[in-house]
């Protein structure tokens, strides 16, 4: 068995202490147990495999991507195993030093890009990844145009959605016996939310799909998509999610509460996950209270907390 064969088929556990008195049960899928430590291993492998099959990615070509963190790490891993040089254009203020070091450990070239202008244009202290990545994506587009380079385009690549529809979603249905009353996930590129929604709704059309947004960097607010739609640069899966109304509900997660939930997941459940996972569980607990006894809520723990240990927001 090769390391890439270990991507996916992650275990699912039922929360015990955090759900005391909540009502509905909450199941969490441990995506941080993927080889590079996050759910993004699924899309990195699928995007590269599909590009190889189509002939868009061939031996000797370079893989490039703009990423605020986990996709960068996942592409670095898959590129290392498959023998592709990888260059990652990372928004300078948006990625943890731990993740950048992990990428370099896999042999990837990491280029920090100044995105202060994009942050200013967004008019907010908290900047959604889709905004922070605008300038790095433009660089990737230019690199691809020069030839011998394949740009992963996670924000619009249909393989992103397909990976979650055909693996994450399928596994959730198998592990729950098809009984899922609500699925909760952070928006991000929207690949996880859209892909899993397609899978679980095919089995249960009444399932509630809940999108999680951080208070300080929302992509959807007041019924509008805040991330600018620029052909070939932004929009993509996120716009599809918004226009097709994939989410039945949007839960806004306060950062301090998400951090507290991440602490509690480690200290009370033994689950060593990061801030986004804390936000997912925080939202899942709210949904579980709304649904009540006899219902089942599923969410994902997207990455490991070890890549945030030196950030003040996740220190003890």
C-alpha positions in Angstrom: 0.0 0.0 0.0 1.3 3.5 -0.9 0.8 6.6 1.2 -1.7 8.0 -1.3 -3.9 4.9 -0.7 -4.3 6.1 2.9 -6.2 9.2 1.8 -9.9 9.0 2.7 -11.8 6.3 4.6 -11.3 8.4 7.8 -13.1 7.2 10.9 -16.2 8.8 12.4 -16.8 9.2 16.2 -19.8 10.3 18.3 -19.2 13.3 20.6 -19.9 12.3 24.2 -19.2 15.1 26.7 -19.8 18.2 24.5 -23.2 17.0 23.6 -24.4 16.5 27.2 -27.9 17.9 27.3 -27.9 18.9 23.6 -30.5 16.5 22.4 -29.5 15.3 18.9 -26.3 13.2 18.5 -23.3 14.8 16.8 -20.9 12.7 14.7 -17.6 14.0 13.6 -15.4 12.7 10.8 -11.7 12.8 11.6 -10.3 14.3 8.5 -7.1 15.3 10.2 -6.1 11.7 10.0 -5.4 12.0 6.3 -1.7 11.7 5.5 -0.8 15.4 5.3 -3.2 16.2 8.2 -6.3 17.7 6.5 -9.4 17.0 4.4 -7.6 18.7 1.5 -5.7 15.5 0.7 -8.9 14.3 -0.9 -9.1 17.1 -3.4 -5.4 17.3 -4.1 -5.3 13.7 -5.1 -8.5 13.9 -7.2 -7.5 17.1 -9.0 -4.1 15.7 -9.9 -5.4 12.3 -10.9 -8.1 13.8 -13.1 -5.6 16.2 -14.7 -3.3 13.3 -15.5 -6.1 11.3 -17.1 -7.2 14.2 -19.2 -3.6 14.9 -20.4 -3.6 18.4 -18.9 -0.8 17.3 -16.4 2.1 15.4 -17.8 5.5 14.2 -16.4 7.9 17.1 -16.2 5.3 19.7 -15.7 5.1 21.9 -12.6 2.0 22.1 -10.3 1.1 25.6 -9.0 -1.7 26.8 -6.7 -2.7 29.7 -4.6 -3.7 28.6 -1.1 -4.0 29.9 2.4 -2.8 26.7 3.9 -4.2 23.2 3.8 -4.6 22.7 0.1 -1.0 23.9 -0.3 0.2 21.2 2.1 -1.9 18.5 0.4 -0.6 19.4 -3.0 2.9 19.4 -1.7 2.4 15.8 -0.4 0.7 14.5 -3.6 3.3 16.2 -5.8 6.1 14.7 -3.8 4.8 11.2 -4.2 3.9 11.6 -7.9 7.2 13.3 -8.8 5.9 16.8 -9.7 7.6 20.0 -8.6 5.1 22.1 -6.8 5.2 25.9 -6.4 2.7 27.5 -3.9 1.8 31.1 -3.9 0.6 31.9 -0.4 -1.0 35.1 0.9 1.7 36.5 3.2 -0.6 37.3 6.2 -3.0 34.3 5.8 -1.0 31.1 6.4 0.5 29.8 9.6 4.3 29.3 9.7 3.8 25.7 10.7 1.9 24.9 7.4 4.5 26.7 5.3 7.3 24.6 6.9 5.3 21.4 6.3 5.0 22.4 2.6 8.7 23.0 2.3 9.4 19.7 4.1 7.6 17.9 1.2 9.9 19.7 -1.2 7.5 22.4 -2.4 8.6 25.9 -3.3 6.6 28.4 -1.2 6.3 32.0 -2.4 4.8 34.6 -0.1 2.7 37.1 -1.8 1.7 40.6 -0.5 -2.1 40.8 -0.4 -2.5 44.0 1.7 -4.2 45.6 -1.3 -6.8 42.9 -1.5 -7.5 43.2 2.2 -8.0 46.9 1.9 -10.3 46.5 -1.0 -12.4 44.1 1.0 -13.1 46.8 3.5 -12.8 44.4 6.5 -10.2 43.4 9.0 -11.1 39.8 8.4 -10.6 38.7 4.8 -12.1 35.6 3.3 -9.6 33.3 1.6 -11.2 33.9 -1.7 -10.2 37.6 -1.5 -6.8 37.0 0.0 -6.0 34.6 -2.8 -6.9 37.0 -5.7 -3.4 38.2 -6.3 -1.7 34.8 -5.9 -4.3 33.3 -8.4 -3.4 35.9 -10.9 0.2 34.8 -10.6 -0.8 31.2 -11.1 -2.8 32.1 -14.2 0.3 33.9 -15.7 2.6 31.0 -14.8 0.2 28.5 -16.5 0.1 30.7 -19.6 3.9 30.6 -19.9 3.6 26.8 -20.4 4.8 23.5 -18.8 2.7 24.4 -15.8 -0.6 23.1 -14.5 -2.7 25.3 -12.1 -4.9 23.3 -9.8 -7.6 26.0 -9.5 -9.2 24.5 -6.3 -11.8 27.3 -6.2 -13.3 26.3 -9.5 -12.0 22.8 -10.3 -15.0 20.3 -10.6 -12.7 17.6 -9.2 -12.9 19.4 -5.9 -16.6 18.8 -5.6 -16.3 15.3 -7.1 -13.8 14.3 -4.5 -16.3 15.1 -1.7 -19.3 13.8 -3.5 -17.7 10.4 -4.3 -15.5 9.9 -1.2 -16.4 12.1 1.8 -20.2 12.0 1.1 -20.2 8.3 0.2 -18.2 7.4 3.4 -20.6 9.5 5.6 -23.6 7.6 4.2 -21.9 4.2 4.7 -20.8 5.1 8.2 -24.2 6.3 9.3 -26.2 3.7 7.5 -27.6 6.5 5.4 -29.2 8.2 8.4 -28.1 11.9 8.3 -30.5 14.6 9.4 -28.1 17.5 9.0 -24.6 18.0 7.6 -22.6 21.0 8.8 -19.4 22.4 7.2 -17.4 25.6 6.8 -17.7 27.3 3.5 -14.1 27.8 2.3 -14.0 27.0 -1.4 -17.4 25.4 -0.9 -16.1 22.1 -2.3 -16.8 20.1 0.8 -20.3 21.6 1.4 -21.4 21.2 -2.3 -19.9 17.7 -2.8 -21.2 16.2 0.4 -24.6 17.9 -0.1 -24.9 16.3 -3.5 -24.2 12.8 -2.0 -26.4 12.9 1.1 -29.3 14.6 -0.6 -29.4 11.9 -3.3 -30.0 9.5 -0.4 -32.1 11.8 1.8 -33.6 14.8 0.0 -34.8 16.3 3.3 -31.3 16.5 4.9 -30.5 19.9 6.3 -27.3 21.4 4.8 -25.7 24.0 7.1 -22.9 26.4 6.0 -20.5 27.7 8.6 -19.0 31.2 8.2 -16.5 33.0 10.5 -17.8 36.3 11.8 -14.7 38.3 10.7 -14.4 36.9 7.1 -17.8 36.0 5.7 -18.3 35.2 2.1 -22.1 35.6 2.3 -23.7 38.4 4.2 -27.2 40.0 4.0 -28.1 37.7 1.2 -25.2 38.7 -1.0 -22.0 37.1 -2.1 -19.1 39.3 -0.7 -16.3 37.6 -2.7 -16.0 39.4 -6.0 -16.7 37.2 -9.1 -13.9 37.5 -11.6 -13.9 35.1 -14.5 -11.1 32.6 -14.2 -10.0 34.1 -10.8 -12.8 33.9 -8.3 -16.4 32.7 -7.9 -16.3 29.2 -9.1 -17.8 26.6 -6.6 -18.6 29.3 -4.1 -20.8 31.1 -6.6 -22.4 27.8 -7.5 -23.2 27.1 -3.9 -24.7 30.6 -3.5 -26.7 30.7 -6.7 -28.1 27.2 -6.3 -28.9 27.8 -2.6 -27.2 24.6 -1.6 -27.2 25.6 2.1 -30.5 25.6 3.9 -29.0 27.6 6.8 -25.9 29.7 7.5 -24.4 29.7 11.0 -22.0 32.5 11.8 -19.3 31.3 14.2 -17.6 33.7 16.6 -13.8 33.2 16.6 -13.5 33.2 20.4 -16.3 30.6 20.7 -14.7 28.5 18.0 -11.4 28.5 19.8 -13.0 27.5 23.0 -14.7 24.6 21.3 -11.4 23.5 19.8 -9.9 23.5 23.3 -12.9 21.5 24.6 -12.6 19.0 21.7 -9.0 18.2 22.8 -9.6 18.3 26.6 -13.0 16.6 26.8 -13.1 14.4 23.7 -9.4 13.8 22.9 -9.8 15.2 19.4 -6.7 17.3 18.5 -8.2 19.6 15.8 -7.8 23.2 14.6 -9.9 26.3 14.7 -12.1 25.5 11.6 -13.0 22.2 13.2 -14.0 24.1 16.4 -16.2 26.3 14.3 -17.8 23.3 12.6 -18.6 21.6 15.9 -19.8 24.9 17.5 -22.3 25.2 14.6 -23.2 21.4 14.7 -24.0 21.7 18.5 -26.4 24.6 17.7 -28.1 22.6 15.0 -28.3 19.6 17.3 -30.1 21.7 19.9 -32.6 22.9 17.2 -33.3 19.4 15.9 -33.6 17.7 19.3 -33.5 14.1 20.4 -33.6 11.3 17.9 -31.8 13.4 15.2 -28.3 13.0 13.9 -25.9 15.8 12.9 -22.7 15.1 11.0 -19.7 17.4 10.6 -16.0 17.2 9.7 -12.8 17.9 11.7 -10.9 19.4 8.8 -7.3 19.6 10.1 -5.0 18.9 13.0 -4.2 21.5 15.7 -0.5 20.8 15.5 -0.2 23.3 12.6 -1.6 26.1 14.8 0.4 25.5 18.0 2.5 28.7 17.7 -0.3 31.0 16.9 -1.5 32.9 19.9 -5.1 32.2 19.2 -4.6 28.5 19.8 -2.2 28.4 22.7 -3.1 27.3 26.2 
